[in-house]
């Protein structure tokens, strides 16, 4: 079950981890498969299914798929090169993947949006094919983008059989549930972050771990910074205006005024989160936390803590991230972090639980209080649907991250007021999220066929 902090927090590109990053990763994996195969391909084809089809254009899934097949990957994405590559592919109807011959690919003909039933393994499915000179398929692979930039093949999905993978035995603290996490913390006398750190050190040095986490926060914080100084209209056709810059300027102008209301602190939290998600909506560089659609919650709460809470120290950001990633791993392992699978409760809900746990930890919370904070935050997102207007990660997604951050801070504060004892456990809450997602109608799970997506004009 071990999921690294670098699995939960991945540097990537907007607007979606499952619909943009995942298909790009799948394309890169298919190229690797082609390079190892004995075949001599002449062309490529791709088909998008389920949620990838229904909201693919709004999430830039078509662009991401083509770029993945051209050799682009999220962690090293260069927007200028990407635009030039896309223009060349459309003009030449040919892709030039690294390490392979030029391959015929006409985006209008060879990339198909299949609006029929979803593929059996997951709501986010895609099929990539290589063809010979006659156009016959010589190699084919099915991929599922299961949320947070994670991608599995059909065989890998079938091998799991829908069952949860057993926790890895080669880490010191292989907890698969919050109950096990608390029991191990009690037996060891360690915090959640300390146990998570010990697990990470099985695979990398302390210096590598600390550098990697510093890089995660650097990218998160830079994203907040760009969002707070950039204005204009977001792409996609809804003509949504960026608001973070104006909110930031207004808040700065109010600083030091005696008449400022106490609840203005909520505006700061929303500002940080919205700055990130406006950048994400514009296709900028973000960090999955645990997804792109929910990328603003965790960095917003970290920035709130650093800028507004006495005694906060950037030296402890790693502790925050380790604690948050432990909770994110439990959500993914025991339920889902995919909006197409369980609705937005799995994205912003999981992110709020992660942020609440991280904040509680750096404010001195016990492992029991950390678990309580995560549970409170997740519980009050249960049932939240994923209904993006026009399939864009803009409405209601951007503001929803702001409210998720506010809930996370409130949850951490409530947990710290208690002793960690509470009626509903985090494990029960995660299982309830899984069941609710299973029962949720398909139209409310990132298809843009229900909710706000059909009741708000798309122009």
C-alpha positions in Angstrom: 0.0 0.0 0.0 3.0 2.3 0.5 2.5 5.5 -1.4 5.3 8.0 -1.4 4.9 11.6 -0.6 6.1 12.1 -4.2 3.2 9.9 -5.4 0.6 12.1 -3.7 2.4 15.4 -4.5 3.5 15.4 -8.2 4.7 18.4 -10.2 2.6 18.6 -13.3 0.5 20.7 -15.6 -3.2 21.9 -15.5 -6.0 21.7 -15.8 -6.6 18.1 -14.6 -4.4 15.4 -13.1 -6.8 12.6 -14.3 -7.8 14.1 -17.6 -4.6 16.0 -18.6 -1.6 14.5 -16.8 -2.9 10.9 -16.8 -3.5 10.8 -20.6 -0.1 12.4 -21.2 1.5 9.8 -19.0 -0.4 7.0 -20.8 0.9 8.3 -24.1 4.5 8.2 -22.8 4.0 4.7 -21.5 2.7 3.5 -24.9 5.8 4.9 -26.6 7.9 2.9 -24.2 5.8 -0.2 -25.1 6.3 0.5 -28.8 10.1 0.9 -28.4 10.3 -2.5 -26.8 8.0 -4.2 -29.4 9.3 -6.1 -32.4 6.7 -4.4 -34.7 7.5 -1.6 -37.2 4.6 0.9 -36.7 3.5 3.4 -39.3 0.7 5.2 -37.5 -1.1 5.9 -34.2 -4.7 6.0 -33.1 -6.4 6.8 -29.8 -9.9 6.6 -28.4 -11.2 8.3 -25.2 -14.0 6.7 -23.2 -16.3 7.6 -20.3 -15.4 10.8 -18.5 -12.3 11.3 -20.6 -14.7 11.6 -23.6 -17.5 13.6 -22.0 -15.3 16.3 -20.5 -12.1 15.7 -22.6 -12.1 18.9 -24.5 -12.7 21.1 -21.4 -9.9 19.3 -19.6 -7.5 19.4 -22.6 -7.5 15.6 -22.8 -7.2 15.6 -26.5 -4.2 17.9 -26.4 -2.6 15.9 -23.6 -3.0 12.6 -25.4 -1.4 13.9 -28.6 1.5 15.5 -26.6 2.0 12.3 -24.7 2.3 10.4 -27.9 4.8 13.0 -29.0 7.0 12.3 -26.0 5.9 15.1 -23.6 5.6 14.3 -19.9 3.9 16.4 -17.1 7.0 16.9 -14.9 9.0 18.4 -17.7 6.2 20.0 -19.7 7.3 23.1 -21.7 4.2 25.0 -22.9 6.0 26.8 -25.7 7.4 23.6 -27.2 4.0 21.9 -26.7 2.2 24.6 -28.7 4.7 24.4 -31.6 4.5 20.6 -31.5 0.7 20.6 -31.7 0.7 23.0 -34.6 3.2 20.9 -36.5 1.2 17.7 -35.9 -2.0 19.3 -37.1 -0.3 20.7 -40.2 1.8 17.6 -41.1 -0.6 14.9 -39.7 2.5 13.2 -38.4 4.0 12.6 -34.9 7.7 12.4 -34.4 8.1 10.5 -31.1 11.7 10.3 -29.7 13.3 7.0 -30.4 10.7 6.0 -33.0 10.2 6.7 -36.7 7.7 9.3 -37.9 4.2 8.0 -37.4 1.0 9.0 -39.2 -1.5 10.7 -37.0 -4.4 13.0 -38.0 -6.0 14.5 -34.9 -9.3 14.9 -36.7 -9.5 11.2 -37.7 -7.2 9.3 -35.4 -8.4 10.7 -32.0 -11.9 9.5 -31.2 -14.2 10.7 -28.5 -16.4 7.6 -27.7 -19.5 8.7 -25.9 -20.8 5.1 -25.4 -20.6 3.1 -22.2 -17.4 3.5 -20.1 -14.7 0.9 -20.3 -15.1 -1.7 -17.6 -12.1 -0.9 -15.5 -12.7 2.8 -14.6 -14.7 5.8 -15.7 -11.5 7.3 -17.2 -10.5 4.9 -19.9 -8.5 5.3 -23.1 -7.2 2.9 -25.8 -4.0 3.6 -27.7 -3.1 1.7 -30.9 -0.2 1.4 -33.3 -1.0 0.5 -37.0 1.0 -0.8 -39.9 1.3 0.6 -43.4 -2.2 -0.8 -44.3 -3.8 0.7 -41.2 -4.2 -2.6 -39.4 -3.7 -2.5 -35.6 -0.4 -4.3 -34.7 -0.2 -3.2 -31.0 -2.9 -2.0 -28.6 -3.1 -1.1 -24.9 -5.9 0.1 -22.7 -5.1 2.6 -19.9 -7.1 3.9 -17.0 -6.3 7.3 -15.5 -7.4 6.6 -11.9 -6.9 10.1 -10.4 -4.0 12.2 -9.2 -2.0 11.5 -12.3 -1.9 7.7 -11.6 -2.2 5.5 -14.7 -2.7 1.7 -14.9 -3.0 -0.6 -17.8 -6.0 -2.9 -18.2 -3.9 -5.9 -17.1 -2.6 -4.0 -14.1 -6.2 -3.1 -13.2 -7.4 -6.7 -13.7 -4.5 -8.0 -11.6 -5.6 -5.9 -8.7 -9.1 -7.3 -9.2 -10.7 -4.3 -7.6 -9.2 -5.4 -4.3 -6.9 -3.2 -2.3 -3.3 -4.0 -2.7 -1.6 -5.3 0.5 0.6 -2.8 2.3 4.2 -3.2 1.4 6.1 -5.3 4.0 9.4 -3.6 3.3 8.6 -0.3 5.2 8.8 0.1 8.9 5.2 1.3 9.3 3.0 -0.3 6.6 -0.4 1.0 7.8 -3.4 0.4 5.6 -6.0 2.2 7.7 -6.2 5.0 10.2 -6.8 2.5 12.9 -3.5 0.8 12.1 -1.8 4.2 11.8 -2.9 5.2 15.3 -1.9 1.8 16.8 1.6 2.0 15.3 2.0 5.6 16.5 1.0 4.6 20.0 3.3 1.6 20.0 6.3 3.5 18.5 5.8 6.8 20.3 6.2 8.5 16.9 4.1 11.1 15.1 2.3 10.4 11.8 5.0 12.4 10.0 7.8 10.6 11.7 6.4 7.2 10.7 5.9 8.4 7.2 9.4 9.7 7.1 10.8 6.4 8.2 8.9 4.7 5.4 10.2 7.2 2.8 13.8 6.6 4.0 13.6 3.0 2.9 13.8 4.3 -0.7 15.8 7.5 -0.6 18.3 9.4 1.5 17.2 12.0 4.1 18.8 14.7 1.9 16.9 13.5 -1.2 13.7 13.4 0.7 14.1 16.9 2.1 15.2 18.3 -1.2 12.2 16.7 -2.9 9.7 18.1 -0.4 11.3 21.6 -0.6 10.8 21.4 -4.3 7.2 20.5 -3.9 6.6 23.5 -1.7 8.6 25.8 -4.0 6.4 24.9 -6.9 3.2 25.2 -4.8 4.2 28.6 -3.5 5.3 29.9 -6.9 1.9 28.9 -8.2 0.2 30.9 -5.5 2.5 33.9 -6.4 1.7 33.7 -10.1 -2.0 33.5 -9.5 -2.0 36.5 -7.2 -0.4 38.8 -9.9 -2.1 37.6 -13.0 -5.4 38.8 -14.3 -7.4 38.3 -17.5 -9.9 35.8 -18.8 -9.5 32.0 -18.3 -9.4 29.9 -21.5 -12.2 27.5 -22.5 -15.1 29.8 -23.6 -16.9 30.4 -20.3 -15.2 33.8 -20.1 -14.5 33.3 -16.4 -12.5 36.3 -15.1 -9.5 35.7 -12.9 -10.2 37.1 -9.4 -7.2 36.4 -7.2 -5.2 39.4 -8.3 -8.1 41.8 -7.4 -8.8 40.1 -4.1 -5.1 40.3 -3.2 -4.9 43.9 -4.0 -8.0 44.7 -1.9 -6.7 42.7 1.0 -3.4 44.4 0.9 -5.1 47.8 0.9 -7.1 46.9 4.0 -4.1 45.8 6.0 -3.6 47.8 9.1 -7.1 49.2 9.1 -8.8 49.0 12.5 -12.2 48.3 10.9 -11.2 45.0 9.2 -13.6 42.2 10.2 -12.1 39.0 11.8 -13.6 36.8 9.1 -11.4 38.5 6.5 -8.9 35.8 7.3 -11.2 33.5 5.3 -10.6 35.7 2.3 -6.9 35.2 2.6 -7.4 31.4 2.6 -9.7 31.5 -0.4 -7.2 33.9 -2.1 -4.3 31.4 -1.9 -6.4 28.5 -3.0 -8.1 30.4 -5.9 -4.7 31.7 -7.1 -3.6 28.1 -7.5 -6.7 26.9 -9.2 -6.8 29.8 -11.6 -3.3 28.9 -12.6 -4.4 25.3 -13.0 -7.4 26.3 -15.1 -5.0 28.2 -17.4 -2.9 25.1 -17.9 0.0 26.3 -15.7 2.4 24.3 -13.5 0.8 23.0 -10.3 1.3 20.2 -7.8 -1.3 17.4 -7.5 -2.6 17.6 -3.9 -3.8 14.9 -4.4 -5.3 16.0 -7.8 -5.1 19.1 -10.0 -8.8 19.9 -9.5 -8.1 20.1 -5.7 -4.6 21.4 -6.0 -5.3 24.7 -4.1 -6.4 23.4 -0.7 -3.1 22.1 0.7 -0.9 25.0 -0.4 -3.5 27.5 0.7 -3.5 26.0 4.2 0.3 25.9 4.3 0.5 29.5 3.2 -2.1 30.6 5.7 -0.1 28.9 8.5 3.2 30.5 7.4 1.8 34.0 6.8 -0.8 34.3 9.6 -0.1 31.9 12.5 2.4 33.0 15.1 5.3 30.5 15.5 5.0 29.0 12.0 8.3 27.9 10.4 9.1 27.0 6.8 11.4 24.4 8.3 8.4 22.3 9.2 6.6 22.3 5.8 8.0 18.8 5.3 6.3 17.6 8.4 3.0 19.1 7.1 3.5 17.4 3.7 4.4 14.0 5.2 1.3 14.0 7.4 -0.9 15.1 4.6 0.4 12.5 2.2 -0.3 9.8 4.8 -3.9 10.8 4.9 -4.1 11.1 1.1 -2.7 7.6 0.8 -5.4 6.2 3.0 -8.1 8.0 0.9 -6.7 6.6 -2.3 -6.1 3.1 -1.0 -9.4 2.7 0.7 -11.7 4.7 -1.5 -10.7 7.1 -4.4 -9.2 10.5 -5.2 -10.9 10.5 -8.6 -13.8 12.8 -9.3 -14.9 10.6 -12.2 -15.1 7.7 -9.8 -16.5 9.2 -6.5 -17.3 12.8 -7.3 -15.7 15.9 -5.8 -15.8 14.5 -2.3 -12.9 12.3 -3.5 -10.9 15.4 -4.7 -11.6 18.5 -2.6 -12.8 16.3 0.3 -9.6 14.3 0.3 -7.5 17.4 -0.1 -9.3 19.1 2.9 -8.7 16.0 5.0 -5.0 16.1 4.1 -4.7 19.8 4.8 -6.5 19.6 8.1 -4.3 16.7 9.2 -1.1 18.6 8.2 -2.1 21.8 9.9 -3.1 19.9 13.1 0.3 18.2 13.1 2.4 21.4 12.8 0.2 23.1 15.5 1.2 20.3 18.0 -1.7 17.9 17.6 -1.4 14.3 18.7 -1.8 11.5 16.2 -5.4 11.0 17.5 -6.1 14.7 17.0 -4.6 14.6 13.5 -6.9 11.6 12.6 -9.8 13.6 14.1 -9.0 16.7 12.0 -8.9 14.6 8.8 -12.2 13.0 9.6 -14.0 16.2 10.4 -12.8 17.8 7.1 -13.7 14.8 5.0 -17.1 14.2 6.7 -18.4 17.6 5.7 -17.6 17.0 2.0 -19.4 13.7 1.8 -21.8 13.5 -1.1 -20.2 16.4 -3.0 -20.7 15.9 -6.8 -18.3 16.7 -9.6 -20.3 18.8 -12.1 -17.9 21.1 -13.9 -19.6 23.6 -16.2 -18.6 22.9 -19.8 -16.2 20.3 -18.6 -13.8 23.0 -17.5 -11.9 23.0 -14.2 -13.3 26.4 -13.4 -16.9 26.5 -12.1 -17.4 25.5 -9.4 -13.9 24.1 -8.9 -11.9 27.3 -8.3 -14.1 28.7 -5.4 -14.6 25.1 -4.1 -10.9 24.9 -3.3 -11.2 28.1 -1.3 -14.0 26.7 0.8 -12.1 23.4 1.2 -9.2 25.3 2.7 -11.5 27.1 5.1 -13.1 23.8 6.2 -9.6 22.3 6.6 -8.5 25.0 9.0 -11.8 24.8 10.9 -11.5 21.1 11.2 -7.9 21.3 12.5 -9.0 23.9 15.1 -11.9 21.8 16.3 -9.7 18.7 16.6 -7.2 20.6 18.6 -9.9 21.7 21.0 -10.6 18.1 21.8 -8.6 15.1 23.0 -8.8 13.0 19.8 -11.8 10.9 21.0 -14.7 11.1 18.6 -17.7 9.0 17.4 -17.0 8.7 13.6 -13.6 7.4 12.7 -11.6 8.5 9.7 -11.8 4.9 8.4 -15.6 4.9 8.6 -15.7 8.3 6.9 -13.4 7.1 4.0 -15.5 3.9 3.6 -18.7 6.1 3.5 -17.1 8.2 0.8 -16.4 5.0 -1.2 -19.9 3.8 -0.8 -21.4 7.2 -1.6 -19.3 7.4 -4.8 -20.4 3.9 -5.8 -24.1 4.9 -5.4 -23.7 8.4 -7.0 -25.4 8.7 -10.4 -22.9 8.7 -13.3 -24.0 12.2 -14.4 -22.7 13.7 -11.2 -19.2 12.2 -11.6 -17.2 14.4 -13.9 -19.3 13.9 -17.0 -20.8 17.4 -17.1 -24.2 15.8 -17.7 -25.8 16.9 -14.4 -25.8 19.5 -11.6 -24.4 22.9 -12.3 -23.1 21.7 -15.6 -26.6 21.6 -17.1 -28.1 24.4 -15.2 -25.6 27.1 -16.0 -25.4 28.5 -19.5 -22.2 27.3 -21.2 -21.4 30.6 -22.9 
